Amino acid sequence: MTPSGMRAMLCLPALLALSGGLARADEKSDQLLKAAGDAARKLDSIRARFTQQSGTATYEGTAILARPNKVRVETKGPSNSTFVSDGKQTYSYQASRNTYTQSTVDPNRRAVTVGAAIPLRIFFTPDEPYPMPDGTVKSYVGAETLDGVSYEVVQAKLPARKLAVPLVLRLGGDAKPAPAPTPVNMETTVRFYFSPTDQLIHRMTIRTKFGERESVSTYALKDVELNPRAPADRFAFVPPPGAQLYKPPTLADYAAGLVAVDKKAPDFQLPTPDGERLALSDYVKKSKVTLVNFWFYN
């Protein structure tokens, strides 16, 4: 056998071992996700406390879910809210405005909103604890210990998407054309943390990279109870004192809020995608005409 042939033979076991390890990693991720789904299917109800950390914002609350499509999620943080579903109607209450919305539950929907208690989503969608389109790559990461608890971790990398957003906002009356929207890559990676006690997902980390910017949100469950008592009145919504049913503004409402011609517009400041701030007053004094075009960014 030639020296090159001998080297190839020696390398073959290592390659086989490596490929076997990768195969086991993929198989392990599927096993963990399936076990979590099977465990969720056996439940009639579940209750937990939860926390959400997104940047500098921290939310916490309680959640109880029961079949079919019954939910109560109460969240406290920068904004306090309550979401309730009795299986037929859903109610979403915002404390800052003291208003609530009401809608009918679609029986064909696979999941009812669980808000910041997102690890509990698997209760309603045991086959898909998080939306993972075709092309998602799942892999077993290994064990990780957090707050004294050892979790099995699976990572799901969603397929990248290209979004066209304006990276520069041009205000003023100059004749220079605004640049065309620039395609930006959006990449999302989700990590699932499986509890050794009940095989369910107790933590999730969602990392989204949008061009050069990145955001990370962490969701964690505490004091998880399986099949707790879930009486019907727990899912009844009673509006707080003075709360009003939210009604979307009409065209007449918008028209009433418009600034009349020849009247001075109120000044305001807004952040730009690159971290700067724009003030209307900085531009109206530079030109005769100022056109403001609002975009939603990320």
N, C-alpha and C positions, 0 to 999 in steps of 0.2 A: 504493500500500500504506500502511496506517495505521502510525503510529509503533509501536503495540503489536505489530502484525504483523511489522514489521521487527525489533523486539527478539526476538520469538519465533524468527524465522529465524536471527538471529545466535547465539542460544543453542543452536539445534539441533545444530550441529557439535560444540559442547563436550559436550552431553549424549551424543551418539553416541560421542564419543571416550571419555567416562567409562564408559559402559556397555560399550564394547568392551574397555576395560582390565579391568573387573570380570570380564567373560566370560573373558578370557585368564587372569586370576588363577585362576579356578575350573578352567579347562582345564589350567593348569600344575600344579595340585595333583594332579589326576587322572593326568597324565602321569608325574609323579614317583613316585606310589604304584604305578602300573602297572609302571614301569621297575624299581622295587625288587622287586616281586613276580616279574617275569620273571627278574631276576638270581638271586633266591633259588631259583626252580624249577630252574635249571641246576646247582645245587650238589649234590654228594653228601655233603659235610661242610664244617664251618666251625669255626674255633677263634679265641678272642680272650681278652684280659684285659678286665676291666670294673671300673668303680667305681660306687658308688651314694652319693648325698648326700641325706639326708633330715633336715632340720632340722640339729641338731648331730651327728647320727650319720653316720659314714662307713663304708662297706663296700667291700671290694675282693676280687677273686678271679679265677678262670680258668674258662672254659667251653669244651667241645667238644661238637658236635652232629653226628650222622650219621643217615642214613636206614636203616631206618624207625624213628622214635621212640627213637633212642639218644641219651642225654644224660649228661654228667657236669659238674656245676657245683659248684665248691668256693668257699665264701665265708668271708671273715674280717672281723671287725669286733666290735661289741659282743657279738654271739653268732656262734660259728663253726658252720658247717653244711656238709653234703655231700649233694647230691641226685644219684642215679644211676638211669638207666633202661637196661636192656639190650634194650629193645624188647618184652619180655614182662612183666617185673617192675620195679617202681620201689622205691627205697629212699631214705628220708630220715633222715639222721643228725644229731642235735643234740649237740654236744660238751659243752655245759654240763650235760646230764643223762646223757651217755654212753649214750643210748638211740637206737634207730632203729625206724622203721615200715616195713612192707612191704605192697605192694598190687599187684594185677594191672593191667596196661595195658589200657585199653579200646580195642580196635582201631577203634572208631567215633569216638573223640575226635580232634578236629582238631589239638590241640596238647598236647605234654607240657610240664610245668612247666620253666621256664628260670630261675626265681628272679630275682635282681637283674640277670641278663644279659638284661633284657627287650627291648632292641633286636634280639636274635637271635630273638625269637618269630616273625618273618616267615619264618624258615627252614621252619617247620611250617605256617604259615598265610599264604601269599604274598598271598592276596586280602584279608587283614585283619590288619595288623601289631599292632593293638590293638582290643579289642572296641568297635565303634562302632555303636550301635543306630540304628534309623530316626530321622531328625530331626537327625542329626549334621551340622554345617555345617563344611565343609572349605574352606580358603582358602590361597593361596600368599602367604607373608609376605615373601619376598625372600631375599637372600643375607646370611649372617652369618658373620663370621670369629671363630673361637674357637681359642686355642692355636696360632695360625698357620695354621689350616686353614679354608678357606672352604666353607661348607655352603649348600645350598639348603634352605629351611625351609618346612614346611607345618604349618598349625595346624588342629586339629580340635576344635570346640567341641561337646561332647556335650549332648543335651537335659537341661535341669534336672529334678531330681526333688525332690519334697517328702517329707521324712521327719519322722515324729512322734517327738520325743524329749522326755524330761522335763528342762526347764532348771533345775528346782529339786528337790533331794532333801530330803525332810522326814524328820527322825528325831526320835523322842521320843514322849511320851504325850499330847500336847495333842489337843484335839478338832477342830482346824482341818483341813479336808480338804486333801489335797495337790492342787496345781494340775493341770489336765489337760495331757497332752503337747501341746507347741506345735509346729505344722508348721514345719519349717525347710528352706529351699532348699539343695540340694546341687548345685553346679555344677563340672564337670570340663572342663579344657582341656588338650589334649595337643599338644606340638610335636614334630615329626619332623625330624631333621637328616640330610639325604642326602649321602653322601660323593661327591665328584666322581670318585674313582678307580674305585669298583666299583658305584655307584648304590644301594648298600644303606644302611640306616639305621644310623648310627654313634652317634647320641645321641638321647635323648628327655627331655623335661621334662613332668612331669605335675603340674598345679596344680589342687588341689581346694579349693573354697570351701564351707564348711559353716556357713551362717548368717553370723556376723561373723568366724568363724575361717577361717584359710587355711593350707594345708600345700603345700609344694613339694618334689618329689623329682626329682633329676636322675640320669640313667643314661648312662654313656659307655663306648664300646668303645675299646680300644687294641690295637695289634699284631694286626690282623685277618688271618687266613690263610684263603684259599679252597681248598677240597678238600685239606686236609692228610691225612696218613695217619691212619686211625682204626681200629686193630686192635681186635678184639672184646674182648680182655682189658682194654682201656681203660675199658670199660663194665661190668666185673665189680665187684661190691660185696663187699668183705671187711670184716666188722665189726672195728673197733679192739679192742685187748685189753680185756676186761672189759665190753664193750658188751652191753646186754641188749635184746631185742626188747620194744618198748613194748606193754604190755597196758592197755587202758582200764580204769579202776577200776570195780568192780562196786558194786551197792547195799550189799553187805556191807562193802566197803571204806569207802564213805562213812559208813555207820553207825558203823564202828569209830572214825572220826575225829571224831564228834560230841561236843560237850561235854555231860556228864551234867547232868540237872536239879539245881538247887541248887549247881552248881559255877560259879565265876567264869569268864566268857568272856575269852579273851586280847584285850588291847587292840590296835587297829590304826588306821592313818591311811590315807585315800584322797583323791585329788584330786577336786574337783567340776568340772563343765563350765565354770564361770565363773572357774576358776583358784584357788579357795580350797581349803582342806584340812579334812577332817572327821575327828575322832577319836572312836572309840566311847566312850571315857571321858568326853568332854565331854557326852554325852547321857544315859548311864545314871545319872549323879548328879543329873539334873534331873527324872527321872520314874520311876514304878514299873515301867513296861513300855516297852521299846524294840523297835520293829520295824525291821529293816534289809532294804531291798529293793535288790538289786544290779542295775544296768543296765550294758550295754556301750555306751560312747559313742564313736562315730567310730573 
